[in-house]
């Protein structure tokens, strides 16, 4: 579905800018879901820089190349308000530019982009940033998605769903974000994540967080190691084998959709 949105917008906007738009939007959402609020606001600032260039493109057919800095973001976005109101809608002249200013100021002045800002970045800042990014994207779709508005609304809603890694780590505790996986698959996914470092069986049990009978656990480990050769255990730790790596990559989605 996202590919459909991208293709549609590329017929109206610059292809490079559309790709950067969805790349940065995806990063904003991923950082937000993972609780990395500082990085979320930082990525939102990059999103604002991309949309600024989109506004430049639609109003002048040119834009500041990526890699070249925007000298004064606030003043530059204010220039859009001076555009001819009969030629460009208020959303392009006023509403989107002002939303971008808030996103950009949150990155630069709230201890996100620079050390020693006025206030620590937090959940509220990240929530504001992601909400504005969603709204701006919705406005661009409203303006440049050529199908009916109901379809555009559905497409905006799909943008909220993002792909995040199936494994997330919390200070040494690993959590699998797909509870539907079987216990054997959870074991190989955990060992895939640990790589050459491996993991002790007690740690694997602790991370799985399910009541597991000793006889079932021992049978499962034996099958994975002896019958399927997906893992190797040396009495201290278990490790994933090359066969196990291929099994995970071929059979288990390593990202989940929210």
N, C-alpha and C positions, 0 to 999 in steps of 0.2 A: 504493500500500500504506500509506504514512504517513497518507494521508487517511482510510483505513479505521480505522486506530488512533485517530486524533483523533475521528472520529465516535463510535466505541465508548466512548471515555473521557468524551466530553461527555454521554453518557446517564447517567453515574455521578457526574461531577464538574462543577464550575462551568466554563462554556464559556470565559470569559476566562482562567481559570487554565490550562486545557488548551492554549489557543493560545499563551500565554506560555511554557508548559513546552517545547513543541516549537520555538518561536522561539529560546529561549536555548540549548537543546540543540544545535540546528543551528549556532548561532554558536560554541559551544564546539568542536564538531567541525571546523568550517571553519578556525578559528584554529589548531587543533592541526595539521591537515594542511598548512597553509601555513607552519608553523614559527614562528608568532608566539606564543611560549610565554607571554609576559607577558599578552597580550590573552586567550589561552585561559583562564588562571587567573582573569582579571578577569570574563570571561563566565561562568565556572563559579560565581563568587560571585553573579552575578545569577540563575543557575539555582537556587542554594541558596535565595535569597530567594523565588523563585516556589514552590518545593516547600514551604518553610516555610508559605506562605499556603495551599497545598493541604492541609497537615496541619491548619491552623486550620479550614479549611472542613469537612473530613470529621469533625472532632471537636467543632465548635461551630456549624457552618453559617454562619459569618461569618469574615471575614479583614480584615487591615489593608489599606486601599485602596492601590493602586499610586500612587506619588508621596508617600506618607507613610512616613517612615523607621521601621525596626524599632529601637527604642531600645537594647536590649542583646540581640544575637542569641544569644549563648551562654546567658544566663539564660532567655531566652524558649523556646529549644529544650529546655532542661532540664525545663520545665514539662510537656512531653508525657509524661515518665517517671512523672508522678504520676497519670496517667489510670487509670481502672478497667481492670484487666487482663482482666476477664471481658467487657468491652464492646469493647475495642480490642486488636488483636494486638500482639505484641512489636515487630513491624516498624515500626508506626506510633508506638509509645511510645518505643522505644529505638534500634533499629538505624538507621532513616532519619534521625532527629534527630542522632545522633552522626556519621553520615556527612556531614551538612550542616555540622556544626561544623568538621570537618576541612577541607572545601572552603572554608568561609568564612574560617577561620584562615589557610589557604594564601594566599588573596587579600590578607588584611589584614596579615599579619606576615612575608611573604617578599618584600618590595620589589615587590609587584604593585599593591596599591591605594594605597600611600603611598610617597613618596620616603624613602630612608634606612632601609629595613627591615633586619632582621638578616642576611638572606642574599639574594643575587641570585636572581631567579626563573630557572628553567632547565627543561631538558627533563624532568627527574625530577618537578618540581612539576606541570608541565602533564600529564604522564602519569598521575600520581596523581589529579589533578582530573578528567580525562576518564573514567578508570576508575570513579571514584565516581559521576560523573553517569550513566554507563551502568548501573551497578548500581542506583542509586536509581530510574531510569526502569523498569528491569526489575522491581523490586519493586512499583512502582505498577501496572504492567501485570498482574503476578501477582495483585494484590489486586482490580483493578477491570476487567480485561478478562474479559468474561463467557463467551467461548468456551472450548474446551478448552485445557489447559496447553501441549500440543504446538504448537498454533497460536500461542499467545502467545509461545512461545520463538522461533518463526520470525519473528514480528513484531519482537521485540526485536533479533534479528540484522539485520533490514533497516534498523534505525535507525543502524547503523554506517556504512551507505553514505550519503554526502552528495554534494551537488552543489557543485563548486568552479569558478571561472572557467577557461575554456579557455586563457587566457593568464596567465602569471605572470612577474614581472619581478625580476631579481636584479642590483641595482646597475647598471642600464642595459642588461643583457643580457636579452632577452626569450625566453622558452621557451614553445612551444605544447605543451599537455599532452595533445593527441590526435594521436599519431604516425600514425594512419591517414589523416589528411587528405592530399590530393594537394598537390603543390608549388604549383600555381596558387591553391588554396584557402588554403594557408598564407600566401602573399603577401598576399592580400586581408585575411585575418584580422589579420596583423601591421599592415597599414596602417590597418585599422579601429581597432585598439588605439591606434595613434599619432595618429589623428585629424588635426587641422589642422597638426600639426607635421611629418607625413610622415616618410620615412626614405630614406636613400641605398641604392642597390642593393647596395653592398658590405655594409651592415649587414643587409639582408634576407637575403643569402646566409649571412652569419655566424650569424644567429639560426636559420635553417632547419637548419644543420648536416648537410647532405647533400651528397655529391659531385654536382655539377651541371655538365654540359658547357656550354661557353660558347654553342654554337649552340642548345642546348635552352633555356637561360635567355633568350637574346635573342628566340627565337620565342615563348616563354611571355609575356614582358613585352609584346611587340607584340600578341599576341592579347588580352591583358587590357586593353591601352590602346586599340588601334585597332578590333579586331573586336567586343569586348564592352563597351567604354567603362566598365569597372569601376574603372580607375585612370587617373591622369594623371602623366606624368613630364616634368620641365622641364630635364633634363640634369644636374641636381644631386640632386634628390630625387624620390621618387614619392609620390603622395597618393591616397587613396581618393576616388572620386566619389560623388555622391548615389545614382547607380545601383548603385555598388559597395556602399554602405551597405545599400541595400535587399536586395541579393543576399545579403550576409552574414546579415542578420536573418531572411531568409526560408528560407535553405538550409543554414546551418551552426549546429548547436547551440553556443551560447556558454558552456555549462557542461558538465562531464564528471562522470560518476558514478564514485565510488571504491568 
